Every structure is written in structure tokens, then in C-alpha cells.
């Protein structure tokens, strides 16, 4: 009981000192912290949406748009295969979010259709009714995989876009099957964020069909294999002007490696871009084979510009010009760097939490925590005297270790998190209560001071460990299964459980042992 190796004493004192040092930055403003020398710790606990204020957005991923695009890609291949196989059909190949439908002219070619569809896309199921009505739909496994993959990719791209704006500690997580929860602490005006995440930013390079005039496009006279796309805002010579382009995508934006704000030869804002090796080769081949033709740059199905290819571009880079401002060019470059969203996002719910409400939450939470901790401190001193004071000192270091851990982890503190800290304060002294009550029992049993202290710490340890482990398991389950504020509560609760074991078993014991060695008491003041 009285023996503490020097290395253990040094370890306990070092951990306590480190906890205090890492907690101190949270007592100062960010401006003060930035003015300190670089070798000092500067990490602070981030405040959550309910404490700092900010924006809350609930987004829905448009899975139907992804499926329709996939079916359209399948149609291009099927049309070629049907032509080569001399399979006739009427009513065209019509794609929608639920599949592709068409009508065969020869009912005996059903098996041939199944074979071609299987070769083109083996994840499509073929249903033929009345001998001629054909419907192609994705099988359930493929549909689920497409949904899961689309939502996961959307979350990652939204995260990249939001992080590049400098937003601190955004919370981005999946809600249900096809929804994304986005919380932005400190962002009071979410309009810029909505503009960034509202653009799919799908960039494609397609050839312009010069055989179709604007009048033909306006009247809907579009040849098969072409599509009419509007000009982007500010780039049309007249309202409603359409550009007819080939549906075939020569190069897609997913092969881009970089995009930056730049300026053209007239010092107007533009966006420069670079391709990877695959994209550079495709871009070079496309420009080499179409010298003298117009090459449309399409963003989210709107034509940004359609320059003429004067010579092959083989260096794998280029520049997008148009009616850009510096801000719009910078935003487009950011979107292209982050990557295109696999599907459009729809905003289902939007809430803004003002900083005033956050300040009220901080005040109420801090007041509740201070009152709770003060009552605990007074209780321990009243019931256990000097040993209660030692428990309170250990409680102080326990709080410092919790805040230091949150700072190091870059965790976001929420109002439920403050509740978790207050709860762990009570749990921390609960361990001391078990130890002290055990010591009292040993003293009443006639044991010596040293023997009573030894038995009190050793025999209470099993009970303390069991109670803390069960709480830690509950916290781990809340973190795993919960989301948002529940996770914040779980993090602070779990950290508090771990640090309370350290403070109650080691810090309190070291204080008591030091007192016994120096004072050599005749009885235990408990």
C-alpha cells in the first residue's frame, strides 16, 4: 500500500500535468491561442451545433437519376447490338427510373433478346409479356448495391466539398437508406454551402452536331443519338437557345486530377484543368480525330462553351472559358476538384441554430455542471473529511484529463456531451465512496491503519472495475448504434469512465500514501 515505485509516481504526476497543460487552451480565445509560441499546445474542443450555433441540412440522394443514366448507357449498347442482330422493335427504347421498355416486332426473338441483354448488362432482369412487350429491370441485389454505393460516394464528395470551404468539424452521416444528415457548426448562412452541394458538377466533353440548326433544335427535330442542351446562364445569345450535341461522351470529368482558377488571354477569369493519364489519352484522341469541329464542354447538362478544335491537344490539360466571375470560377474549380456527385441531392429539411441559442445552451449546461460538481465536492468533504478533499483533487485532474482527451481527438462537444461529463464526475467520486466505505469497515473490524487502507483499495477494486466496464460497454454500444448527440454523449461518458479509473485508483491512492508517510497518523480521519 505504501510502496509506489518512482517510475509510477513520475507517470501519475506526468499524466496529470499533461492533462492540465492540454486543457488550458480551452480557457482562451482562438486569437489568444494563435499568438502563443508554436511549441505550446493549441488544440481546443470544438463546440457542436447546439452550443455554437450553425446550420442543419437533411439531404435526399436522387437514386432514380442514377438508374435512369445507367439505363440510358445500356440503351446505346443495346441499340447497336439489336441492329447487328437484326432484331426489330417498335416504340423505341424508353428508359425510366424503373427500367427499359420496348416492343418486339418478332415474338420469336425473345431468347435472342435475353442473350444480348445478359451480355450487355448481366445485372438486368428480362421480363417478356404478351410475347412482344419487353421490360428490363435491375435485379434487387444490384439495386441495393447501386443505392449503397451512390449514397457512400455522395457522402464522401460532400465531405470533400465542405472541408475545402474551411468549415470546422462538419457532421456528415447517412440517415436511413438514401438520406444524408449535414450539420455545420458556426455556419449561420448556409446559402453558399447549399450552392456547393446543390450542383452535381458532372463535367463531360461531347461533340457538337453541326448538321442541326438552332431552329431545328427549338422545334424538337433532334436526330437519334443526339440531345439538345441549353447554354449555361449568361452564355446564351438569346433566351432558350439550345445546342445539339452527340450523346456519346468523349471524355468525362471523373478523369480530372486538378482544377484551378486561372485567367484567359484577355485576363478574364477561367478554370484550368488537368487529366490523369487515361483522360489525357482520351482527350488527345478526341481532339486529334475532330480537328476543325466544335467541342462542347458540358456541366450538369448545360453547355458552358463550345470552342473549335484548331489542333490536337495532347498534353492532358486545358482551360474552360466563359462568362465567369472570379468567385464563380473558383467555385467551379472547387467542385471539379472534389468530384462530381453520382446523383443530385434534394434538400428535405433545413434549420438554422442562432449563436444566441447556442450561448444559452452553454450557459445552462455550464451552470448545471458547476452546481452538480460543487454539490459533489461539498458532499465528499462533509462525509469523508480530508480523504474527501483528496477525492476532490483527483476529481479536478479527472476533469482535466477528459477535456485534454477531447482536445487531442478533435471531438465536438455538444449539450449531451456536457451531460456526459457531469455524469462521469459523479461516477468518479462513486469509486472513492466504495473505497472509503470499505476502509471504514476494516477500521471497525479492528485492523491497523495500513492494513485497513490496503484492504480498502484492494477489495473495492473488483467492484469498481465491474461497474466501470459495464458502463464502458454501454457507451461503446451508444457510439456504435447512435448518431449525432447520442454519439457525443457516448464519447464523453466513455472517456470519463477511463479517466475516473485512473484518478480514483492511482491519484487518490498516491495522495493518501503521501499523507500517511509524512504525517504518520494514529487514526484514519474518515
WOGI-V658091 format. One record per residue. N is the residue number from 1. SS is DSSP state (alpha for helix, beta for strand, coil for the rest). D_CENTER is the distance of its C-alpha to the mean C-alpha in whole Angstrom. Layout:
BEGIN
n/ss/d_center
N/SS/D_CENTER
N/SS/D_CENTER
END
This chain:
BEGIN
n/ss/d_center
1/coil/49
2/coil/50
3/coil/49
4/coil/46
5/coil/46
6/alpha/45
7/alpha/42
8/alpha/41
9/alpha/42
10/alpha/40
11/alpha/37
12/alpha/37
13/alpha/38
14/alpha/35
15/alpha/32
16/alpha/33
17/alpha/34
18/alpha/31
19/alpha/29
20/alpha/31
21/alpha/30
22/alpha/26
23/alpha/27
24/alpha/29
25/alpha/26
26/alpha/25
27/alpha/28
28/coil/28
29/coil/27
30/alpha/24
31/alpha/27
32/alpha/30
33/alpha/27
34/alpha/27
35/coil/31
36/coil/31
37/coil/32
38/coil/29
39/coil/30
40/coil/30
41/coil/26
42/coil/24
43/coil/21
44/coil/20
45/coil/18
46/beta/16
47/beta/17
48/coil/15
49/alpha/15
50/alpha/18
51/alpha/20
52/alpha/19
53/coil/19
54/beta/16
55/beta/15
56/beta/13
57/beta/13
58/beta/13
59/beta/13
60/beta/15
61/beta/15
62/coil/18
63/alpha/19
64/alpha/23
65/alpha/23
66/alpha/21
67/alpha/24
68/alpha/27
69/alpha/26
70/alpha/26
71/alpha/30
72/alpha/31
73/alpha/30
74/alpha/32
75/alpha/35
76/alpha/36
77/alpha/36
78/alpha/38
79/alpha/40
80/alpha/42
81/alpha/42
82/alpha/44
83/alpha/46
84/alpha/47
85/coil/48
86/coil/50
87/coil/48
88/coil/49
89/beta/47
90/beta/47
91/beta/45
92/beta/42
93/beta/39
94/beta/37
95/beta/33
96/beta/31
97/coil/28
98/coil/30
99/beta/32
100/beta/34
101/beta/38
102/beta/41
103/beta/45
104/beta/47
105/coil/51
106/coil/52
107/alpha/51
108/alpha/52
109/alpha/49
110/alpha/47
111/alpha/47
112/alpha/46
113/alpha/43
114/alpha/42
115/alpha/42
116/alpha/41
117/alpha/38
118/alpha/37
119/alpha/38
120/alpha/35
121/coil/32
122/coil/33
123/coil/30
124/beta/32
125/beta/35
126/beta/38
127/beta/40
128/beta/43
129/beta/45
130/coil/49
131/coil/49
132/coil/48
133/beta/45
134/beta/42
135/beta/38
136/beta/35
137/beta/32
138/beta/29
139/coil/30
140/alpha/27
141/alpha/26
142/alpha/25
143/alpha/24
144/alpha/21
145/alpha/20
146/alpha/20
147/alpha/18
148/alpha/15
149/alpha/15
150/alpha/14
151/alpha/12
152/alpha/10
153/alpha/11
154/alpha/10
155/alpha/6
156/alpha/6
157/alpha/9
158/alpha/7
159/alpha/5
160/alpha/8
161/alpha/10
162/alpha/9
163/alpha/9
164/alpha/13
165/coil/14
166/coil/14
167/coil/12
168/coil/12
169/coil/9
170/coil/7
171/beta/6
172/beta/3
173/beta/6
174/beta/9
175/beta/12
176/coil/15
177/coil/16
178/coil/15
179/beta/13
180/beta/9
181/beta/9
182/beta/8
183/beta/9
184/beta/11
185/beta/13
186/coil/16
187/coil/16
188/coil/19
189/coil/20
190/coil/17
191/alpha/19
192/alpha/18
193/alpha/14
194/alpha/16
195/alpha/18
196/alpha/15
197/alpha/13
198/alpha/16
199/coil/18
200/coil/17
201/coil/19
202/coil/21
203/beta/24
204/beta/27
205/beta/30
206/beta/33
207/beta/37
208/beta/39
209/coil/41
210/coil/44
211/coil/47
212/coil/45
213/coil/46
214/alpha/44
215/alpha/47
216/alpha/46
217/alpha/42
218/alpha/43
219/coil/45
220/coil/43
221/coil/45
222/coil/42
223/coil/43
224/coil/42
225/coil/39
226/beta/38
227/beta/36
228/beta/36
229/beta/33
230/beta/34
231/beta/33
232/coil/30
233/coil/31
234/coil/34
235/coil/35
236/coil/37
237/coil/41
238/coil/41
239/coil/39
240/coil/38
241/coil/39
242/beta/38
243/beta/38
244/beta/38
245/beta/37
246/beta/37
247/coil/34
248/coil/34
249/coil/31
250/coil/32
251/beta/29
252/beta/26
253/alpha/23
254/alpha/21
255/alpha/23
256/beta/23
257/beta/22
258/beta/22
259/beta/23
260/beta/24
261/beta/26
262/beta/30
263/beta/33
264/coil/36
265/coil/39
266/coil/40
267/coil/37
268/coil/35
269/beta/31
270/beta/30
271/beta/27
272/beta/28
273/beta/26
274/beta/27
275/beta/27
276/coil/26
277/alpha/29
278/alpha/29
279/alpha/28
280/alpha/31
281/alpha/34
282/alpha/33
283/alpha/33
284/alpha/36
285/alpha/38
286/alpha/37
287/alpha/38
288/alpha/41
289/alpha/42
290/coil/42
291/coil/44
292/coil/45
293/coil/43
294/beta/40
295/beta/36
296/beta/34
297/beta/30
298/beta/28
299/beta/25
300/coil/24
301/coil/27
302/beta/29
303/beta/31
304/beta/30
305/beta/34
306/beta/36
307/beta/38
308/beta/41
309/coil/41
310/coil/44
311/coil/43
312/coil/41
313/coil/38
314/coil/37
315/coil/35
316/coil/32
317/beta/31
318/beta/32
319/beta/31
320/beta/30
321/coil/32
322/coil/33
323/coil/33
324/coil/30
325/coil/30
326/alpha/28
327/alpha/25
328/alpha/25
329/alpha/25
330/alpha/23
331/alpha/20
332/alpha/21
333/alpha/21
334/alpha/17
335/alpha/17
336/alpha/19
337/alpha/17
338/alpha/14
339/coil/15
340/coil/16
341/coil/14
342/coil/16
343/coil/17
344/coil/17
345/beta/15
346/beta/17
347/beta/17
348/beta/18
349/beta/18
350/beta/17
351/beta/18
352/beta/19
353/beta/20
354/coil/22
355/alpha/23
356/alpha/26
357/alpha/25
358/alpha/22
359/alpha/26
360/alpha/27
361/alpha/25
362/alpha/25
363/alpha/29
364/alpha/29
365/alpha/27
366/alpha/29
367/alpha/32
368/alpha/31
369/alpha/30
370/alpha/33
371/alpha/36
372/alpha/34
373/alpha/35
374/alpha/38
375/alpha/39
376/alpha/38
377/alpha/40
378/alpha/43
379/alpha/43
380/alpha/43
381/alpha/46
382/alpha/48
383/alpha/48
384/alpha/48
385/alpha/49
386/alpha/49
387/alpha/47
388/alpha/44
389/alpha/44
390/alpha/43
391/alpha/40
392/alpha/39
393/alpha/39
394/alpha/37
395/alpha/35
396/alpha/34
397/alpha/33
398/alpha/31
399/alpha/29
400/alpha/29
401/alpha/27
402/alpha/24
403/alpha/23
404/alpha/24
405/alpha/21
406/alpha/19
407/alpha/19
408/alpha/19
409/alpha/16
410/coil/14
411/coil/14
412/beta/13
413/beta/17
414/coil/17
415/alpha/21
416/alpha/20
417/alpha/20
418/alpha/23
419/alpha/25
420/alpha/23
421/alpha/25
422/alpha/28
423/alpha/28
424/alpha/28
425/alpha/31
426/alpha/33
427/alpha/32
428/alpha/33
429/alpha/37
430/alpha/37
431/alpha/38
432/alpha/40
433/alpha/42
434/alpha/42
435/alpha/44
436/alpha/46
437/alpha/47
438/alpha/48
439/alpha/50
440/alpha/52
441/alpha/53
442/alpha/54
443/alpha/56
444/alpha/58
445/coil/59
446/coil/61
447/coil/59
448/coil/59
449/alpha/56
450/alpha/55
451/alpha/55
452/alpha/53
453/alpha/50
454/alpha/50
455/alpha/50
456/alpha/48
457/alpha/45
458/alpha/45
459/alpha/46
460/alpha/43
461/alpha/40
462/alpha/40
463/alpha/40
464/alpha/37
465/alpha/35
466/alpha/35
467/alpha/34
468/alpha/31
469/alpha/30
470/alpha/30
471/alpha/28
472/alpha/25
473/alpha/25
474/alpha/24
475/alpha/22
476/alpha/20
477/alpha/20
478/alpha/19
479/alpha/16
480/alpha/16
481/alpha/16
482/coil/15
483/coil/12
484/coil/12
485/alpha/15
486/alpha/17
487/alpha/14
488/alpha/15
489/alpha/19
490/alpha/19
491/alpha/17
492/alpha/20
493/alpha/23
494/alpha/22
495/alpha/23
496/alpha/26
497/alpha/27
498/alpha/27
499/alpha/28
500/alpha/31
501/alpha/33
502/alpha/33
503/alpha/34
504/alpha/37
505/alpha/38
506/alpha/38
507/alpha/38
508/alpha/41
509/alpha/43
510/alpha/43
511/alpha/44
512/alpha/47
513/alpha/48
514/alpha/49
515/alpha/51
516/alpha/53
517/alpha/54
518/alpha/55
519/alpha/56
520/coil/58
521/coil/58
522/coil/61
523/coil/58
524/coil/55
525/coil/54
526/coil/52
END
